[in-house]
Amino acid sequence: MTIAVMILAAGQGTRMLSKKQKILHEVGGKSMVAHAFAAAQAVASLPPVLIVGPGEDGVRSLFGERAEYVVQPEQLGTGHAAMMGREVLNGRSSQVIITYGDMPLLRSETMACLAQKQVE
């Protein structure tokens, strides 16, 4: 079973009224997206796929070559972001877990349990 994890990280989080992208804010000493990325790496058979917006430099600088990136030029919603990531993963995995980059409390154990329940 090949598991891929797609992390939706294109939103700007404008309601936070910050110059920094929401997912780059720190929680517990790490950016929110770094927590999500670590959980994804623990479960995925492939490098996590990050769906990023045009201002993705901050995210790329965090993960470099450890991730695959898909740029969503226009933020047209969650479904559109997932479809863009699906194109990159087409035929490479038997399961895909899609999560948000601003969920620092999502644990790898939860993702693994989700993947197992999907198989059952």
C-alpha positions in Angstrom: 0.0 0.0 0.0 1.5 3.4 -1.1 0.2 6.3 1.0 0.6 9.9 -0.2 -0.1 13.0 1.9 -1.2 16.2 0.4 -0.9 19.3 2.5 -3.0 22.3 1.5 -0.9 25.4 2.2 -1.9 28.0 -0.3 -4.1 30.2 1.8 -2.9 33.5 3.1 -4.8 33.6 6.4 -5.8 37.2 5.9 -8.1 37.2 9.0 -5.0 36.9 11.2 -4.0 40.4 10.0 -0.4 39.3 9.8 2.2 40.0 7.1 3.3 36.4 7.5 1.4 33.5 5.9 -0.8 31.8 8.5 0.9 28.4 8.3 4.3 29.9 9.0 3.2 31.1 12.5 4.8 29.1 15.2 3.1 26.8 17.7 5.3 25.0 20.2 8.5 26.3 18.6 7.7 25.1 15.0 5.6 26.6 12.2 2.1 25.1 11.9 3.0 23.6 8.5 6.2 22.0 10.0 4.0 20.1 12.4 1.8 18.9 9.6 4.8 18.0 7.4 6.4 15.9 10.2 3.2 14.0 10.7 2.8 13.5 6.9 6.4 12.3 6.6 5.9 9.7 9.3 3.0 8.1 7.4 3.6 8.7 3.7 5.5 6.4 1.4 6.2 9.4 -0.9 7.4 12.9 -0.2 4.5 15.0 1.1 2.9 17.2 -1.7 2.4 20.8 -0.6 -0.2 22.8 -2.5 1.1 26.4 -2.3 0.1 29.8 -3.5 2.2 32.2 -5.6 4.0 33.5 -2.5 5.4 30.1 -1.5 9.0 31.1 -0.8 8.6 30.8 2.9 7.2 27.2 2.6 9.9 26.1 0.1 12.6 27.5 2.3 11.4 25.2 5.2 11.3 22.0 3.3 13.4 22.3 0.2 13.8 19.1 -1.7 12.1 17.0 1.0 8.7 17.9 -0.5 6.9 18.1 -3.8 5.3 21.4 -4.6 2.2 22.3 -6.7 1.5 26.0 -7.2 -2.1 27.0 -7.2 -1.9 30.3 -9.0 -5.5 31.3 -8.1 -7.0 30.2 -4.8 -10.3 28.7 -6.1 -11.0 26.6 -3.0 -10.2 23.4 -1.3 -11.6 21.2 -4.1 -9.5 22.9 -6.7 -6.4 22.6 -4.6 -7.0 18.8 -4.1 -7.6 18.4 -7.9 -4.3 20.1 -8.6 -2.5 17.7 -6.2 -4.2 14.7 -7.7 -2.7 15.4 -11.1 0.8 15.2 -9.6 0.0 12.0 -7.7 -1.9 10.3 -10.5 -1.1 6.5 -10.5 1.7 6.9 -7.8 -0.2 6.0 -4.7 -3.1 3.7 -3.6 -4.2 6.1 -0.9 -4.1 9.9 -0.5 -4.6 11.7 2.8 -5.5 15.4 2.3 -4.9 17.7 5.3 -4.4 21.4 6.0 -1.2 23.1 6.7 -2.7 24.9 9.7 -3.5 21.8 11.7 -0.4 21.5 14.0 -2.2 19.1 16.4 -2.9 16.4 13.8 -0.7 13.4 14.7 0.8 10.8 12.5 -0.9 8.1 14.5 -4.3 9.7 13.5 -3.3 9.7 9.9 -2.2 6.1 10.0 -5.4 5.1 11.7 -7.4 6.9 9.0 -5.5 5.1 6.3 -6.1 1.7 7.9 -9.8 2.4 8.3 -10.0 3.3 4.7 -8.5 -0.1 3.8 -11.0 -1.9 6.0 
